[in-house]
Amino acid sequence: MAEKHDDLPEQTESISPQPSPAYPYHHATTGQITSTTVSGTAQPGPDEHVSVGQYIATRIPSLKPPMHKAPNPIKLLRLLNTRQWMFFLVAFIAWTWDAFDFFTVSLTVEDLAEEFGKSKKDITWGITLVLMLRSVGSILFGIAADRYGRKWPFVVNNVLFIVLELGTGFCNTYKQFLGVRALFGIAMGGLYGNAAATALEDCPDQARGIVSGMLQQGYAFGYLLATVFARGLVNTTSHGWRPLYWFGACPPVLIILFRLCLPETEAYQERQQVRAAGHNISATFMAEGKVALKKHWLLLIYMVLLMAGFNFMSHGSQDIYPTMLENQYNFSKDAVTVTQVVANLGAMTGGTVVGYVSQIFGRRLSIITMCFVGGALLYPYTFVSDSSVIAPAFFQQFCVQGAWGVIPIHLMELSPGSFRTFVVGTSYQLGNLVSSASSTIEATIGERFPLPPKGHTKRYEYGKVICIFMGCVYAYVILLSLVGPEYLGRQFDVAHDSDMEEAANVDHEGIERIVHHSDGTATVEKTGV
């Protein structure tokens, strides 16, 4: 029995102590959400210990769709109150601009190569460095967000975006460019986990799937905006490519002001209140980390491997695709822009739709289905050489970002509650680290398949490389999704967090609920002693 804290307010009415609830999980046989762990179910719960053989035996049966009722998506979105919508919007806008800043390099590769006297392959190292160093940012900012709150690490992140995006626009040498982009990778890495936690922690359970899909499409929306603004700002003035980066530094100012107007999420306030009940918040936080690492280290490794596959999927299908269209198939810049805009409309549609249906059919089955369909579309996506490639581009990115639309909530449901921002962000960014050389690998291999030059421009068969590369990536993601766990419907509140109970030495028998007051404070109401 954990120690009772007599300094907490007591309720006048005695309430019978209840046992600590186990995590809810998706019972794949009955299609129900249950809060007790039951041996022999098709999908073991997070706290249920089963043998390797028993677990393997559940992999195929657990893909059976739960077939939860599919309510009108408009009704789902209406479940969110004003504060929850504000949390979603600030997270979505910030994630959108993170993607915008990342893709500025992809869309100006040729201009940067000419400016610095380097090859396009050399410039792609600017992309690779960002991807490699994002994991550093996710660790630093993730720990800060889980310990000190979502708000201020988010603000610091965006201040760094402003400084470093401006700095990129003023680079005069290749070394300066690589140095600034490396630092930018650290800043970028801290945002994803924070954005996911901000948008989804307080989200109503039924709306999680669709909100997750909408949030993830900030990535595609940012790519779309970068494509449009690159067309409008690059080489339209005497400053060449630089205005795109200068412009990119402006919106984070508004994002910072938006976040400053909002409080911490209720889920984070609950955790801090329980930590405070232990009298030493920092010590309790460290204890939670030890418990999470000890109990979930294998799951954390799995999440990194899964996210490596997902990042290979997105970067492999997108990063040098504009280069393929322009270099291999002689598309004009306007044609490339139109194709990219249509592809990103497909991405945003796919992410939202598949995120929504994952609440009905399950997270893993939704991901696997999108990978199979995306693999079938690879040939037209990479080998159609005229404007009709717009159609396969739309549906290929529908599949890629459709699978990605499930990821924010899937990672949130898999993660230990006390370190949710850190785990979601770091697994995502370590996956980015593993896949960081995607564009460089594709560009390097592509140069082994030369085509007849056009004037003084060397041409390469990038389409063949993208097709083979993506086929391997899809197979990998299907395999990882098949063998991995799924905790559809897992609760995010303190009352369902056995890790926190163990680490903080605060048991659920001593806490009835955490009450939020109109002035923004929260107090713990305790059962009678």
Secondary structure, DSSP 8 states (H G I E B T S, - for coil): -----TTS-B-SS-----------EEETTTTEEESS--TT-SS--TT----HHHHHHTTTGGGS--------HHHHHTTS-HHHHHHHHHHHHHHHHHHHHHHHHHTTHHHHHHHHT--HHHHHHHHHHHHHHHHHHHHHHHHHHHHH-SHHHHHHHHHHHHHHHHHHHT--SHHHHHHHHHHHHHHHHTHHHHHHHHHHTTS-GGGHHHHHHHHHTHHHHHHHHHHHHHHHHTTSSTTTTHHHHHHHTSHHHHHHHHHHTS---HHHHHHHHHHHHTT-HHHHHHHHHHHHHHHHHHHHHHHHHHHHHHHHHHHHHHTTHHHIIIIIS---HHHHHHHHHHHHHHHHHHHHHHHHHHHHH-HHHHHHHHHHHHHHTHHHHHH--SGGGHHHHHHHHHHHHHHHHHHHHHHHHHS-GGGHHHHHHHHHHHHHHHTTTHHHHHHHHHTTSEEEEETTEEEE-HHHHHHHHHHHHHHHHHHHHHHS---TT---SGGG-HHHHHHHT--TTS--EEEE-TTS-EEEEB---
